[in-house]
Each structure stands twice: as structure tokens, then as C-alpha cells.
Amino acid sequence: MLNVATADRPRERLWAVGPAALTAVELLAILIGTGKDGCSVLDVAAHLLAVSDGSLRRLAQRPRAELLRAEGIGPTKAARLLAAFELGTRTALEERPLVARIREPEDVVRRFESRLRDLQVEEFHLLALDSQSQILREVLITRGLLNSSLVHPREVFRAAIAEAAAGIIVVHNHPSGDPTPSAEDRTVTQQLAAAGRLLDLPLYDHVIIAGDRFVSFATAGLL
């Protein structure tokens, strides 16, 4: 690339500020890859977009033969562009996957029971939820030995904040087969609820799974 500072090169800018911050010319330049004699790759990309009246849609609709005749565009570069346009079309047509939604404690149990009910160690999981109670992310926070799993609010809320969650649910298992909350379970829940109030990121529930039984702190009035 000619006369373009490293920090201003499209690929460097993409990694520095993200693809959404790049112009259409810069994104095209990344696909094109190289310029031609006397012209930088940005010049080639700008010209390509200009002859399509600045419209990416019109550019994507141009016949392949026209792309091949464009200044600075050969078969390899044209193929990259055509592949990118086709990926964009398929992405737009693809249906969005269904997002799991938590409506009641039983939804949490159905999601975790096959993994947790027969474990011989405690696992403590987080569900980060959006404002519609849809699951943004599921995170294993700790894996303990027997009944000694320890949880710190910092580890729980770090993941939830990273997902811009509106609220959280936590769930863990009791290898003993008895889902009755222990004193430690109650203490941890109180700590998480208090931290959630400070962060305006509420703890909606704490579900304990033990064999085929479970306890929901919210249903039991313990939150």
C-alpha cells in the first residue's frame, strides 16, 4: 500500500476499532488486498465503489464480467468480492436461531439436570439474561470438591457485566442428593443479591439441583 500510515491501514484499523467503525471503502480494501501500479488499495476500492454510485448493493449486483473489467480488479480479487457478497446474502436469508428463555425454575432445571444431577462434585453456573429473560451466556463459575465449592460475587458479576446482562440466575448441584440449601448456600445467595442491588443487576433466582429434586430460592421465598 502506498503512502498510507500503518495505523491508517484498513486491516490495522479493523483490529483496533472493529469492523463496524470502518468505511465501505476500507472494508472493500481489505477484500481486495492490494493496489496496482500508482494506486493504493484504498484508491482501487474507492474507484470501484464510485462507479457503482457509492452503493454496495449496486456493486453486489454488477455482473461478474464487469467486476473483472474494473480498474485494479483481476480474477482473484473479483472472486473474493463475489464470495463476500454471496456470504452477505446468505447471512441475511438465514433465520436467527431460537434463543432459550427462562420463564420459571423448571426451565433452569431442564437445562441443567442431565449435567448436574449425578455429579460427585459441586458445579456453580451462571445464566446471564437479557431484559426479556433470554439467555445471553452460560458460564461455569466454579467446580468444587464434594460440598466445598466457593463462589465470589466478583467472578459471577464479571461475566454478567461483560454480556451487558439485565439480570442473572445461578444454579448449582448438591452431590449429597438433598437440595435443601445449606448455610453456605444462603450466605452466598445473600452476598450475590446484595451485590446485584448495588450493580443494578438483580439476582432473579438461585436453583439447587440434587438428583431428581430441586429447590428454587425465588419460589421458596428465600430471595
Secondary structure, DSSP 4 states (H G I P E B T S, - for coil): --S--GGGSHHHHHHHH-GGGS-HHHHHHHHH---BTTB-HHHHHHHHHHTTTT-HHHHHHS-HHHHHHSTT--HHHHHHHHHHHHHHHHHHHSPPPPPPB--SHHHHHHHHHHHHTT-SS-EEEEEEE-TTSBEEEEEEEEE-STT-----HHHHHHHHHHTT-SEEEEEEE-TTS--PPPHHHHHHHHHHHHHHHHHT--EEEEEEEETTEEEETTTTT--
